[in-house]
Amino acid sequence: MTMIGDKLQQVQARIVTACTACGRDPQSVHLLAVSKTFPAESVREAASAGQLAFGENYVQEGVAKIEALEDLRARLQWHCIGPLQSNKTRTVAEHFDWVHSIDRLKIAERLSEQRPAHLQPLQVCLQVNVDGGINKSGVDAKDALTLAQAVAEMPRLRLRGLMAIPEPAPDFEQQRELFLRAAAVFEELRAAGLGVDTLSLGMSADLEAAIAAGSTMVRIGTAIFGGRPPAAAR
Ligand SMILES: *Cc1c(COP(=O)(O)O)cnc(C)c1O
């Protein structure tokens, strides 16, 4: 067993334990391995251990890895989880399978227009801002339904759900309380008849609280690939 293979097993075990603790089916939580800052060879190692869904924050870095692993392209699923600027939407629409970070109409419109016809529709989540931080990306919770209804109509996008990244909270209960705000918006979308199935919540430090709040996809980097240098040092 390789080191990354070991770590993947440990994370899967955490997911099972967290599901058991709150009476959920472990199959209802998908694991997205966040490979940002790690080389294509680490992704290859994870893929040979059976992990097929990968998340990247930085568009150019992600595309370089997608191209380096072209031989695995049909098996892998690539998720763009970082903030998106207008000038990057074409690259994302041409290379990724999923986007978690749609926070405004214009970005969604561009992705839909730019998604190539030979690919299946881009699978998308809206990023929702649940703690009101003005500098944080994400649509305000009160505006999420309106944006979701517009995105659901776009021909080359398929709306799958919501993603949120709350501020780090010191303990389980406070983490869960923030995640529950995202879960409430998700329920609002479902109640409005949008067929959403994905609630992308939880990272290495707080996946248990996210699962307790209803997460269906945890995005895990550090616990699989190890620590990253601080952003400023990259
Ligand atoms: C880096 C990142 C993750 C993974 O974080 P870890 O704490 O390393 O598990 C998840 N989601 C997003 C949006 C990220 O940028």
The ligand as a MOL file (V3000), in Angstrom:
LIG
                    3D

  0  0  0     0  0            999 V3000
M  V30 BEGIN CTAB
M  V30 COUNTS 15 15 0 0 0
M  V30 BEGIN ATOM
M  V30 1 C -7.7360 23.5200 -0.4570 0
M  V30 2 C -9.2120 23.3380 -0.4840 0
M  V30 3 C -9.8070 22.1980 0.0720 0
M  V30 4 C -9.0260 21.1300 0.8110 0
M  V30 5 O -8.6120 21.6170 2.0490 0
M  V30 6 P -7.8440 20.6890 3.1130 0
M  V30 7 O -7.9670 21.4460 4.3770 0
M  V30 8 O -6.4420 20.5710 2.6330 0
M  V30 9 O -8.5340 19.3870 3.1490 0
M  V30 10 C -11.1740 22.0570 -0.0580 0
M  V30 11 N -11.9220 22.9790 -0.6850 0
M  V30 12 C -11.3860 24.0820 -1.2240 0
M  V30 13 C -12.2760 25.0710 -1.9200 0
M  V30 14 C -10.0280 24.2960 -1.1290 0
M  V30 15 O -9.5030 25.4240 -1.6470 0
M  V30 END ATOM
M  V30 BEGIN BOND
M  V30 1 1 1 2
M  V30 2 1 2 3
M  V30 3 2 2 14
M  V30 4 1 3 4
M  V30 5 2 3 10
M  V30 6 1 4 5
M  V30 7 1 5 6
M  V30 8 2 6 7
M  V30 9 1 6 8
M  V30 10 1 6 9
M  V30 11 1 10 11
M  V30 12 2 11 12
M  V30 13 1 12 13
M  V30 14 1 12 14
M  V30 15 1 14 15
M  V30 END BOND
M  V30 END CTAB
M  END
